Amino acid sequence: MINDLWYKNAVIYCLSVETFMDSNGDGVGDFPGLMRRLDYLSGMGIDAIWLMPFQASPGKDDGYDVSNYYDIDPRFGTLGDFVEFTHAAKQRGIRVLIDIVVNHTSDQHPWFQSARSDPASPYRDWYVWSKKKPANADEGLVFPGVQESTWTYDEKAGEYYFHRFYKFQPDLNTANPHVRAEILKIMGFWIQLGVSGFRMDAVPFVIADKGADTQRPQQQYDLLRWFRAFLQWRKGDAIILAEANVPPKQNLEYFGEDGDRMHMMFNFQVNQSMFYALASADTRPLAKALNETRARPETAQWGTFLRNHDELDLGRLTDKQRELVFEKFGPDKTMQLYNRGIRRRLAPMLGGDQRRLELAYSFMLSMPGTPVLRYGDEIGMGDDLSLPERNCARTPMQWSDEPQGGFSLADETVLPVISEGPYGFEHINVANQRRDPTSLLNWTERMIRMRHETPEIGWGDYTVLETGQKGVLAMRYDWRNNSVLVIHNLCDHPQKIELDPGVGEQGLTLIDIADGASSTADETGKHVILLDPYGYRWYRVGGLDYILRRTEI
């Protein structure tokens, strides 16, 4: 079966079952509750749902500490509920992607419990051990300021075990062929239950060499080709969306120069440069990031995003750039995390200003790749900075102004629903915004529809155009003899630009996709375009006659 590349022009919506909708009043979201909200997601125009971890887990790291890869946490329902959910999603034309967390397990997983109990256990070599604490045990911490070491002594095993993340998450030894075979078995299991692909967690660590004597871990990239080949055999249109925050020069190693490794990767380089552009009204570093991440195989795709379930990682910006973003979007130390990022949601970062939120999402939706939205951002949900680490941005979905935001009938929920201040559920909720034609929710639905109607962004080549203003970014996309032009003004004041779309025809017309207004080039081939503060325009280049002429060529 040949992959049909459905992901090239899709819109993906990330959610946590735990905090989306509670159907039985126990204060925890579940799959029956999620099923009841599928029509809401379908109405928004969502093509695929990415589910954060829902498998059996002690829950010390929001489900990323898996204790059974073949079962669902009983709080969320049963495997039967999951199959009913995937079936209902398929009926609405929505695909399901799930997190696959195979860099580590929970220390409560039976594999680790067996491994630590007996040196002769068949699972002993499924993990990484050392008789002595390695000299570099304090290096390479993923959570600096919270995590103390990457090696912890286990009394029962009598040895140190390796954990790139928290100490309750021992790393799997992915060099072990039995572990690799088990990863494929896990993928195959969930594919049989209706899954269309996986968001693979911490990919660089999954494929890295591990061991006490490893000083400079090398990535075993062929493992990525092995994963993809298995998916192609089992389900031709299944994909892997890789979380790999790596320098641009390594991108092709993850995609594969022939496009035979990861189908998709999150574009962290562009993400961080987008936030710098939003903070500084300087798009030049973003243009540089777009150029650095241009190279990718024809079948590969970027995942573009603003905020996600983790902190906003700014580690790839310069120190000066990072400090500016901190100053604008997270000035208080309580808003920052791990000495590298901001833990707030997007709406509070932008002061709840709908003009700026619309600009930011128009910006993201028009970046090269497939947009990935975070649940609640379509209504401008806020955060609860009193919650530890990243939980502040993982609060329950706010459906209405009913108690607990319509999320649950319980008196106490898995995380507190935001109930105070301008982002409280009384003010920010789906029900209110559905009735308001000018709301952020209704604007988001219209923009998703417009994004679907411009496949040039998902499929085409792009060119960053000269605008003469560092605060204005203009990009042209070309695909199958059609062109789309998108322009964004990141400044808080109006901008006037003279722009040559670069297709070389005098009198060429630009048609605004949103309102139908047009702009005609002068005798020099340039357009004079006025942009409001935080304004944006999406144009189709040329009218119907122009498109027909180009199609005939």
ABEGO torsion letter per residue (X at the ends): XBBAGAAAABBBBBBBAAAABBAAGAGBBBAAAAAAAAAAAAAAGBABBBBBBABBBAGAAGGABBABAABBBAAAEBAAAAAAAAAAAAAAGBBBBBBBBAABBBAABAAAAAAAABAABAAAAABBBBABBBAAAABGBABBGABABABBBBAAAGBBBBBABBAABBBBBAABAAAAAAAAAAAAAAAAAGBAEBBBBGAAAAABBBEAABABBBBBAAAAAAAAAAAAAABAABBBBBBBBBBAAAAAAAAEAAGABBABBBBAAAAAAAAAAAAAGBAAAAAAAAAAAABBBAABBBBBBBBBABBBBAAABBAAAAAAAAAAABABAAABBGGABBABBAAAAAGGBAAAAAAAAAAAAABBEBBBBBBGAAAGBBBBAABBEAAAAABBBBABABBGGGABABABBABBBBABEAABAAABBAAAAAABAABAAAAAAAAAAAAAABAAAAABBBBBBBAGBAABBBBBBBBGGBBBBBBBBABABBBBBBBBAGAGBBGBBBBBAAAGBBBBBBAAGBBBBBBBBGBBBBBBBEBAAAAAAAAAX
